[in-house]
Amino acid sequence: MARTAPDGTNGTSHLCDAVSTLTLVERALAQVLISDDPALHPAVMDPAVRDWDPPMGTSIETMLEMLDQQCDDLADQVAAVHSPDWARQGHIADGEALTAIDLAHEAVRVGSANLTALERTLAGLS
């Protein structure tokens, strides 16, 4: 997982991106659900401004446990959203409005994109 593939990526970076981004999205969703039009960090929706470093000394096993826990926490939060609350809005620092459902979609996109990237990276190592 820590070996670098020919494209310059490694599994650890994909795990770190997934855990860190899903944590950020979960916090943003909580803000949107409890506050009126909160300002959210641009990294919530823009992969180009995400720059996560794995915590020093964190094992792959620990990162996988963190991912598992983060997915469970986010799934519980999503399951608890009442239908009218999916339309609640927040905004990115540049003013772009987004809804609770937009955040849920981004969480799914992040998970899918990182899984696909991880598969591609691991295939590049074989």
N, C-alpha and C positions, 0 to 999 in steps of 0.2 A: 504493500500500500504506500510505502514511503519512497519507493523507487520512482525515478522520473522516467516518464515515457518519452518517445522521440518528439512528441509535440510540446514537451516542456512541462507537462502537468503530472500530478501524482494523485493517488487516491486520498491521501490526507487532506489535500487542498479542497477536494470536492466535498469531503465530509465536513470540513470546517465551514465551507460556504453554506452548506445545507443547514447545519446546526445554528450558525450565527444568524443567517437570514431568517430562518423560521422563528427564532427567538425574537428578532426585531419585528417580524410580521405579527406574531402573537401579541406583543406589547402594543403595537399600533392598533390592532383590532380591539384590544381592551380599552384603549383611549377613545376610539370612535364610539364604542358602546356606552361609555360612561360620561363622556364630555361632548359638549356641543361644538362641532367643527374644530377639532384639535389640529394643530400644526404637527406634521409628521416628517421624519427625516427622509430625505430624497432616496436613500438606499432601500427604503421599503419597496419601491417599485422600479428602481433603476439599477440593473446589475453593473452598469459602468462605474457607479460610485461606490461599489462594495469592494472593500479591501480588507479581508479577514486573515489574520495569522493564527495558526493553531497555537493554543496555549503551550508554552515551553514544557517539555517533559510529559506531555499527555500521550498516553498509549493509544493505539488504534482501538483496542478493546474499550477503553474509557470513552473515546469519541463515538463509537457505535452505541454505547449505553446512553450517552448524552443525546444522540440522535433519536434513539428509541423513546427516551423520556420526553423529549421535545415534541415529537410527533403525537405521543399520547396526550400531552398537555394541550396542544393545539386542537386535536380532535375533540377533546372534552369541551374546550371553549366554543368551538364551532357548533357542536351538538346542542349547546345551551342557548344559542341565539334564537330569539323569537322572530317569527316571520317579518313583522314590520320593522324590526331593527336592522335587517339586511340593507335597508335603504339609508341608514344613518351615514352621514358624511364627515370626512376629515379633509385636510388639504396638505399637499406637499409644500415645502417652503417656497417654491416658485409660483404657488397659487393654484396648481392643478388639483381639482376636486376628485375625490375617490370615495367609494362606498365600502361598507363592511363586506359586501359580496366581492368587490374588487380585490380586497385583501385576501379573502379565502381563495380566490382564483390564483392570486400570485403565490400563495403557499403551495398550491398544487403544481403550478408551473415550476417553481423552484425545486420541489422534490423530484419531479419528472426530469427536468433538465440536468440536475446533478446525477441522477441515476444513469441517464444516457451518457453523460460525460465520463462517469466512473467506468461504465462498461467499455467505452471507447479507449480509455486510458489503460485499463487492464488488458484489453486485447492487444494494445500496442506493446505491451511488455512480454507477451508470449512468443 
